[in-house]
Amino acid sequence: MKVPKTGAMLRREAAAWLARLQSSRDPDVERKFHRWRDLDPSHAEAFERVSRSYEQAGLLRYSHVASTSPPATPLPVHTRSRSYELAIAAGLVLLLCTGLYLLVGRGFWTSGTEAVMLSTKVGEIRSVSLADGSKLTLDTDTSIEVEIDRNGRKARVKAGRARFNIAKAAQPFIIDAGNTTASAAAAVLDVEKFGDQARVDVISGSAKIGGSDAAGLRLGAGETMTTLSDSRVERRAHAPAQDWTRGMLEFDGTALGSAVELANRYSERKIILGAGLEHLKVTGAFRAGDVKGLAGALAEAFHLKISRGPGGNLVLSPKFAERS
């Protein structure tokens, strides 16, 4: 005998479908949604109610529940990203619609589903507290999907880098970074995905790796694994983790080409090196996004001149060209 679904069950299903539709344009997902919606009139009614609540998300950002967690300050200071606000608002709607968001102590999740899509702009670093007690810090120009429910905890890094401070729980937190997955029950991991290349740094705890030639491998604190675009895997020890979450770039004898490449990720305006400068070594700490300050410091340290390039880019070149 088929047991009828309760109102809470219908709201959870509708909220989950809304989250999937908001974060994906996959035709297969849309087909499955339409099949679910048309299966029973109660499904369509539940989805309509949840959708109306989502449209009112702007109001929910100012509700009592939405204001209980103080907003994180971005590094460097930028106007709050509209896409980020919508993602957080959508997450709050899903939580409030199910009636299962319980603010007790640190805000531990009791049941239901949290499904959000988070993103940062170029130059933005932002931290978010998740429903299971984990903390997620997104680096510049990063996009991540997160889904947490009673059946599991998972995230998909679509692009960029993030630090996962994973709260201890019976179920592991599974992070998908394309050709690599990392699974941990309680750990601090840096996970990044740029194009077809993925990397996992274990800051503390340990993580099990899957989805690559190193599937089944377990990494401990101080280890890193990079999966290259040709599926080759590199495992090695890494230096003590730089705390990029503070918005600082730290260089210690770093090749100037690599240092500038990293700094350029945090700014729309780029530093361009003249020929032959990429192998110079730089040491120091600079605020992410301050390419003007970095270019000035490099010019002074290496006796370079700064000129303005296309799009406002800063071109570094020797002050005196070699004579033939």
Stockholm file with secondary structure:
# STOCKHOLM 1.0

chainA/1-324         MKVPKTGAMLRREAAAWLARLQSSRDPDVERKFHRWRDLDPSHAEAFERVSRSYEQAGLLRYSHVASTSPPATPLPVHTRSRSYELAIAAGLVLLLCTGLYLLVGRGFWTSGTEAVMLSTKVGEIRSVSLADGSKLTLDTDTSIEVEIDRNGRKARVKAGRARFNIAKAAQPFIIDAGNTTASAAAAVLDVEKFGDQARVDVISGSAKIGGSDAAGLRLGAGETMTTLSDSRVERRAHAPAQDWTRGMLEFDGTALGSAVELANRYSERKIILGAGLEHLKVTGAFRAGDVKGLAGALAEAFHLKISRGPGGNLVLSPKFAERS
#=GR chainA/1-324 SS CCCCCCHHHHHHHHHHHHHHHHHCCCHHHHHHHHHHHHHCHHHHHHHHHHHHHHHTHHHHTTSTTTTSSCCCCCSSCCCCCHHHHHHHHHHHHHHHHHTCCCCCTTTCCCSSCEEEEEECCTTCCEEEECTTSCEEEECTTCEEEEEEETTEEEEEEEEEEEEEECCCCSSCEEEECSSCEEEESSCEEEEEEETTEEEEEEEESEEEEESSTTTTCEEETTEEEEECTTSCEEEEECCSCCCGGGTEEEEEEEEHHHHHHHHHTTCSSCEEECTTCTTCEEEEEEETTCHHHHHHHHHHHHTEEEEECGGGCEEEEESSCCCC
#=GC SS_cons         CCCCCCHHHHHHHHHHHHHHHHHCCCHHHHHHHHHHHHHCHHHHHHHHHHHHHHHTHHHHTTSTTTTSSCCCCCSSCCCCCHHHHHHHHHHHHHHHHHTCCCCCTTTCCCSSCEEEEEECCTTCCEEEECTTSCEEEECTTCEEEEEEETTEEEEEEEEEEEEEECCCCSSCEEEECSSCEEEESSCEEEEEEETTEEEEEEEESEEEEESSTTTTCEEETTEEEEECTTSCEEEEECCSCCCGGGTEEEEEEEEHHHHHHHHHTTCSSCEEECTTCTTCEEEEEEETTCHHHHHHHHHHHHTEEEEECGGGCEEEEESSCCCC
//
